[in-house]
Amino acid sequence: MDKVVPTVAELTQDLPRNWGKWGAADEVGALNYLTPAEVLRGMSAVRQGKTFTLQIPMGHPKGDPVWPGRNQAQRINVMDHGHYLCGKGPQFPGKLEYADDVMFMYLQGSTQYDALGHVWCDDQLYNGFDANTTIGGMTKASVLPLAERGVVGRGVLIDMARHRGKAVLDPGEHFSHEDLLAAAAQQGVTIQKHDVLVIRTGWIGSFYDRDRVEFYKNFVEPGLTYSPELVRWFADMEIPNLVTDTIANEVTIDPVSGVALPLHIALMRNLGVAFTEICQLDPLAQDCADDGQWSFLYVAAPLKVVGGSGAPVNPVVIK
């Protein structure tokens, strides 16, 4: 007999929501926790002046890791020295010449922030906005309010791959908030209330070392797995932002219920937790392992795309 898979609404119906917590018009959710005091707390984590950027390259020669079914980013020259060599380059006083190019890509085809309205169930987005507001472009809970606000606070890196003695977690390998706490204890760092939670699995970094077909075969990413206890922990800790080096920030299919991407509903839609996906965390993780500093100032602002369901971002970490 086939397993009966519940709807994601049924799975999460008795769990906490932050709808209305910051008013009926709120579109930035748990980022409201990042008050000026939290910005100063993040700044106090800077001790060395080291900087790291977390975005993957766009238009990499080996391709870019994207959700299956999405096209790769394509960068195309529309002006370069070749135009001048053949006498077709525009002429300027003083003989200036230039190059120009365009890029065609999914807005979620690189390191990116999801809009809080990116996913929904029961025809309602984050904060109870009607799913009809997504038609033709998002007029509620788009990425624009996140981009206009920006994200600044104390970040903490939890290296689950290193904690388990691996370069990269296996496909479908999952972990809980209790595993995060155990890894944090091993690292000698404490996950504090309102921290930007950054989790390394090694998955995105491995893309560039793997055969592309092998990377996408039977595609199931490693990551956090759903449980009511994990959701309540996120709610109690008032986590504003979840950042990972996977494409979807959670194990693709919940191994218990069989529901696809339930944390997108339980955390992002219901609690308003901002999701940052497809980050390159390997260099940062190696440095943290070398110097023992796992907390830092995290700064990010996605592009200001009007009506966007997501937007590229290049987060900056300062240690």
N, C-alpha and C positions, 0 to 999 in steps of 0.2 A: 504493500500500500504506500502510495506517495505521501511524503511529509506535507502537512498543511502549513503553509507559510503565512503568518499573520500580516496584516497591513502594518506599515510603519506607524500609522496613527494608533492602531490597537496596541502595538508594542510599547509605545511611549505615553499612553494616555494618562497614567497616574503619576507622572514625573513632573518636577518643577518647571515653571515657565517664568520668564521675566517680562511678559507682555504687560504693558501699562506701568511698569516700574519707573520709567523715566518719562511718562506721559504718553498720550495716545498718538502723538505725531512723531515719536522717536524713531530714527532710522539707523542709529549707530550701535545700539545694543550695549553689550558688555564693555565696549570701549569707553563708556561713561565712567567706568571705574578708574580710568587713567586721568585722575585729577592733577592739578599743578603739584600737589604734594607727592603724587606718585612719580611725576616727571623728575622731581628733585631726588626722590629715593633712587630712581634709575641712574641719575647723574652721580650719585654717591658710590655707585658700583664701579665707576671708572677709576682705575688705579695705575694703569701703565701707558695709556695713550695708543694702544694697538687698535687698528681698525680692520674690519672684515666686511666684504659685501657678499650677500647670499644669493644673488640671482644667478641662474644658469646662463650660459651664452645663448643668444638668439641667432638662429641660422647657422648652427655648428656644422662643420663638414660631415660629421657622422650622423647628423640629424639631431632633433630635439625630442626629449621625452614628453609625450603628450598622451592624454586619455585616448584609448583605442577608438578609432573612428574619426578622430579629429585630424585635420591636415597639418603638416609641418609648416612652420613659418617659412615664407619665401621672400628673400631679399633680391631686388632687381635694380641694376643700374639703369637710370634714365638719362644720365649725363656723365661723361668721363672724358679722358684725353683722346679717346678714339674719335669722338665727335669733332674735336679740333684737328686731328690728323687728316680727317676727310673733308675738312672745310665747312662743317655743319654746326660748329659750336657758336653760341651767341657771342657777339663782340661787345666789349665794354671799353670805354676810354681808359687808356693805360694798359690794355692788353691782359687784364685779369682773366684767368680761366678757372673753372670749378668742376667738382663732381657732385652728383645728386643721385639719390636712390629712393625707392619705396619699399615697403614691406607689407605683405599680405599675411595675416595670421588670425587665429582665434585669440580673442582677448584673454582667454585662459590657456593659451598655448605656450606660456613661459612661466617663470616664477610669478605668482599672482595672488591677489586677494579675491575671494568670492564676495559678491554682494550678499547681504543678509537675506535678500529675496531670491537668491539663486535657486534654492530648492524649496519645495513646499509639499503639503499634503492637505487633504480635505478642503481644497480651494482657498487656503489661507497661508499667507507668507508670515514672516516674523512680525510680531506685534499685532497680528490679526488683520493685516492688510489683505484686501481681496486679490486673488490670483489673477483676476482680469486686468489688474494694473501692470502686468507684464506684457500685455499684447502690444506689439509694435515698438517695444522699448519700455524699460521699467520706469514708471513714474513714482513708485514707492519702493523703499528699501533697495535702491540701486547701489552701485559701487561709489557713486559720486559723493554722498555724504561721508563715507569713510575716507575718501581721498581728500575732501575739504578739511576734515578734522585732523587727519594724520594720526600716527601711532607712536607714542614715546613713553617708555617705561623701563622698569627693571626686567631684563630677560634672564632666563636660566636655561642652560643646555643640559638635557638628559640624554646621554649616549647609550641607547639600549643595545646597539650592536656591540660596542666595547664591553658593556656590562655582561653580555652573554658570550664574550670571547670570540666574536665573529667580525669579519670585515663588513659583512652585509647580512641582514636577516633573511631567512628563507621566504619564498613565496607563501603567502598566507599565514606566516608566523605572527602570532598576536601577543599582546601584553595588556595588562590592566593598570589602573592607577596605583595599585599596590606594588606592581613591578616598577613603576616610575619612582615610587618612594624608596624602594630597595636600592635602585640604581643611584638615586640621589645620595642615599646614606653611604654607599660605597665610594662615591665621588667626593664626599665630604662637603656637600652643599645642601641647603634647605630650600625646598620649594615654598615660597611665601605667598600669602594672600595678595592677589592682584598682579602676580608675576605674568609676563609674557612667557608662555611655555613652549620651548623649542626642543623638538625630539628628533634625534638622528637614528635612522635605521640602516644607513649606507646604501639605500635602494637607488636613489637618483645618481649618486656617484658611480654606482656599478654599471649604469646604462652605457657609459662611454668605454667600458672595458668588455662589454658583452656583445655577442652577436645579436643583432636587432631582432631577428626572428625568435631567438631563444628568450630574449627579454619579454616579449609580448605573448609567448606561448602560454595558453591556458591562463590568461592574465588574472592573477589574484595578488594584490600587494600585501606586504606585511603592514602591521600598524596596530593602533589601539582597537580594542574590541568592545562592543556594547555590553553594558550591564547597568541595571538601575543604580547600583552602588557607585559606579564610575560617574554617572551623570550627576548624582547628588554631590559627589566630591567636587566636581567642576562648579556646581552651584554654590556650595559652601565656601570654596576657595575663591570664588568670584574671579575666575580666570577670564581675562579680557580677550585673549588672542592665542590660538593654537597654531604653531608653525612646525612643519615637518618637511623631510626630504622624500616625500612620496607624492603621487599625483592627486590622491584623494584624502589624505590625512587620517585614514582609518583603514582597517582591513576591509577588502572590497566586499566580501559577503560575510555577514555575521555567522560564525560557525555553529551557533546554538539555534537561532531562530530561522536562519536562511534568508533574512532580509538584507537587501543591498543598501549599503551606506546609511545605516540607521543613525549614526552620530551626526550626520548632516542635518537631520531633523531634531534629534534630542539636544544637541549642543548649539548649532547655528540657528535653526529656525525657532526653537523654543526658548533658549537662554540668550540668544544674541551674541554668541561667541564668534569673533571674527576668525575666519580660516585663511591661513597663508600656506600655499602648496608649492611643490616642485622647487624647494630650496636646495642649494648646494651647501652642505654643512660639513663636509669632510675636512677642509683646511682649518675651520674654526675648531672642530672637535679635536684635531691633532694638537693644536696650540693649547687648548684647555687641558688636555691630558699632560702636555709637557710642563705647563706652569702651575697647574692645579687651580686655576681661576675659572670657575664654571658660570659665574654670574657677570652681568655686563649691562651697559645701556643699549637698548634696542630702539632703533629709529626707522620708521617706514612710512611711505605715503604712496599708494597706488596712483596711477594716472587718472586724471579727472575726466572720465568718460561719461558723458550725459546719457542716462538710460542704460548704462552697461550692467551686465550680470556679473562682471568681474573686470579686472584690469591688471596689466603687468606692473611689477614692482621690483625694485632693487634694494632690499633692506640693508641697513648698515648697522653693524655691531661695533661698539667701542668698549674695550676692556680697560 
